Amino acid sequence: MEAARNLVLLVVLVLVAVEVSNAQTICNVSVNNLMTCKPAVTKPNPARPTQTCCSVLSHADLGCLCSYKNSNLLPSLGIDPNLAMQLPAKCKLPHPANC
């Protein structure tokens, strides 16, 4: 569960980076594609992750995304880190080791 939460945080950070530069790629996924997950990691009423969001995550380097888990950027963008960490489990994706 901890690994999944860390992964979701990384995804959220990537989503933030998409807002900065739509042409940028983070952890093998374009920031623009990562933004498809933002509704699932935003309070107060997070949406279920869409098939598109889960597909994007399935192509991402999840271990790389975990490197963003301790950033203060997510909360500043309205992204709930706890919700972000739940995305891999909700998408039925494997959790990266040491995340």
Contacts in CASP RR format, 6 or more apart in sequence:
PFRMAT RR
TARGET T0000
AUTHOR 0000-0000-0000
METHOD contacts of the structure
MODEL  1
MEAARNLVLLVVLVLVAVEVSNAQTICNVSVNNLMTCKPAVTKPNPARPT
QTCCSVLSHADLGCLCSYKNSNLLPSLGIDPNLAMQLPAKCKLPHPANC
1 85 0 8 1.000
1 89 0 8 1.000
2 85 0 8 1.000
2 99 0 8 1.000
3 66 0 8 1.000
3 88 0 8 1.000
3 95 0 8 1.000
3 96 0 8 1.000
3 97 0 8 1.000
3 98 0 8 1.000
3 99 0 8 1.000
4 85 0 8 1.000
4 86 0 8 1.000
4 87 0 8 1.000
4 88 0 8 1.000
4 89 0 8 1.000
4 95 0 8 1.000
4 99 0 8 1.000
5 69 0 8 1.000
5 81 0 8 1.000
5 82 0 8 1.000
5 84 0 8 1.000
5 85 0 8 1.000
5 86 0 8 1.000
6 66 0 8 1.000
6 69 0 8 1.000
6 85 0 8 1.000
6 99 0 8 1.000
7 57 0 8 1.000
7 62 0 8 1.000
7 63 0 8 1.000
7 65 0 8 1.000
7 66 0 8 1.000
7 69 0 8 1.000
7 84 0 8 1.000
7 85 0 8 1.000
7 87 0 8 1.000
7 88 0 8 1.000
7 93 0 8 1.000
7 95 0 8 1.000
7 96 0 8 1.000
7 99 0 8 1.000
8 41 0 8 1.000
8 81 0 8 1.000
8 83 0 8 1.000
8 84 0 8 1.000
8 85 0 8 1.000
8 86 0 8 1.000
8 87 0 8 1.000
8 88 0 8 1.000
9 65 0 8 1.000
9 66 0 8 1.000
9 68 0 8 1.000
9 69 0 8 1.000
9 70 0 8 1.000
9 71 0 8 1.000
9 74 0 8 1.000
9 81 0 8 1.000
9 84 0 8 1.000
9 85 0 8 1.000
10 27 0 8 1.000
10 62 0 8 1.000
10 63 0 8 1.000
10 64 0 8 1.000
10 65 0 8 1.000
10 66 0 8 1.000
10 67 0 8 1.000
10 68 0 8 1.000
10 69 0 8 1.000
10 84 0 8 1.000
11 34 0 8 1.000
11 37 0 8 1.000
11 41 0 8 1.000
11 57 0 8 1.000
11 60 0 8 1.000
11 65 0 8 1.000
11 84 0 8 1.000
11 87 0 8 1.000
12 37 0 8 1.000
12 38 0 8 1.000
12 41 0 8 1.000
12 68 0 8 1.000
12 74 0 8 1.000
12 77 0 8 1.000
12 79 0 8 1.000
12 81 0 8 1.000
12 84 0 8 1.000
13 26 0 8 1.000
13 65 0 8 1.000
13 68 0 8 1.000
13 69 0 8 1.000
13 71 0 8 1.000
13 73 0 8 1.000
13 74 0 8 1.000
14 26 0 8 1.000
14 27 0 8 1.000
14 29 0 8 1.000
14 31 0 8 1.000
14 34 0 8 1.000
14 60 0 8 1.000
14 65 0 8 1.000
14 68 0 8 1.000
15 31 0 8 1.000
15 34 0 8 1.000
15 35 0 8 1.000
15 37 0 8 1.000
15 38 0 8 1.000
15 41 0 8 1.000
15 77 0 8 1.000
15 79 0 8 1.000
16 73 0 8 1.000
16 74 0 8 1.000
16 77 0 8 1.000
16 79 0 8 1.000
17 24 0 8 1.000
17 26 0 8 1.000
17 31 0 8 1.000
17 34 0 8 1.000
18 24 0 8 1.000
18 30 0 8 1.000
18 31 0 8 1.000
18 32 0 8 1.000
18 33 0 8 1.000
18 34 0 8 1.000
18 35 0 8 1.000
19 31 0 8 1.000
19 35 0 8 1.000
19 77 0 8 1.000
20 31 0 8 1.000
21 31 0 8 1.000
22 30 0 8 1.000
22 31 0 8 1.000
22 32 0 8 1.000
23 30 0 8 1.000
24 30 0 8 1.000
24 31 0 8 1.000
25 31 0 8 1.000
26 34 0 8 1.000
26 64 0 8 1.000
26 65 0 8 1.000
27 60 0 8 1.000
27 61 0 8 1.000
27 62 0 8 1.000
27 63 0 8 1.000
27 64 0 8 1.000
27 65 0 8 1.000
28 59 0 8 1.000
28 60 0 8 1.000
28 61 0 8 1.000
28 64 0 8 1.000
29 56 0 8 1.000
29 59 0 8 1.000
29 60 0 8 1.000
29 61 0 8 1.000
33 56 0 8 1.000
34 56 0 8 1.000
34 60 0 8 1.000
36 50 0 8 1.000
36 52 0 8 1.000
36 53 0 8 1.000
36 56 0 8 1.000
37 49 0 8 1.000
37 53 0 8 1.000
37 56 0 8 1.000
37 57 0 8 1.000
37 87 0 8 1.000
38 79 0 8 1.000
39 46 0 8 1.000
39 47 0 8 1.000
39 50 0 8 1.000
40 46 0 8 1.000
40 47 0 8 1.000
40 48 0 8 1.000
40 49 0 8 1.000
40 50 0 8 1.000
40 53 0 8 1.000
40 83 0 8 1.000
40 87 0 8 1.000
40 90 0 8 1.000
41 79 0 8 1.000
41 80 0 8 1.000
41 83 0 8 1.000
41 84 0 8 1.000
41 87 0 8 1.000
42 78 0 8 1.000
42 79 0 8 1.000
42 80 0 8 1.000
42 83 0 8 1.000
43 78 0 8 1.000
43 80 0 8 1.000
43 83 0 8 1.000
46 80 0 8 1.000
46 83 0 8 1.000
48 90 0 8 1.000
49 57 0 8 1.000
49 87 0 8 1.000
49 90 0 8 1.000
49 91 0 8 1.000
53 87 0 8 1.000
53 91 0 8 1.000
54 90 0 8 1.000
54 91 0 8 1.000
54 92 0 8 1.000
54 93 0 8 1.000
57 87 0 8 1.000
57 88 0 8 1.000
57 91 0 8 1.000
57 93 0 8 1.000
58 91 0 8 1.000
58 93 0 8 1.000
62 88 0 8 1.000
62 93 0 8 1.000
62 94 0 8 1.000
62 95 0 8 1.000
62 96 0 8 1.000
62 99 0 8 1.000
63 96 0 8 1.000
63 99 0 8 1.000
66 96 0 8 1.000
66 98 0 8 1.000
66 99 0 8 1.000
69 81 0 8 1.000
69 85 0 8 1.000
69 99 0 8 1.000
74 80 0 8 1.000
74 81 0 8 1.000
74 84 0 8 1.000
75 81 0 8 1.000
88 94 0 8 1.000
88 95 0 8 1.000
89 95 0 8 1.000
END
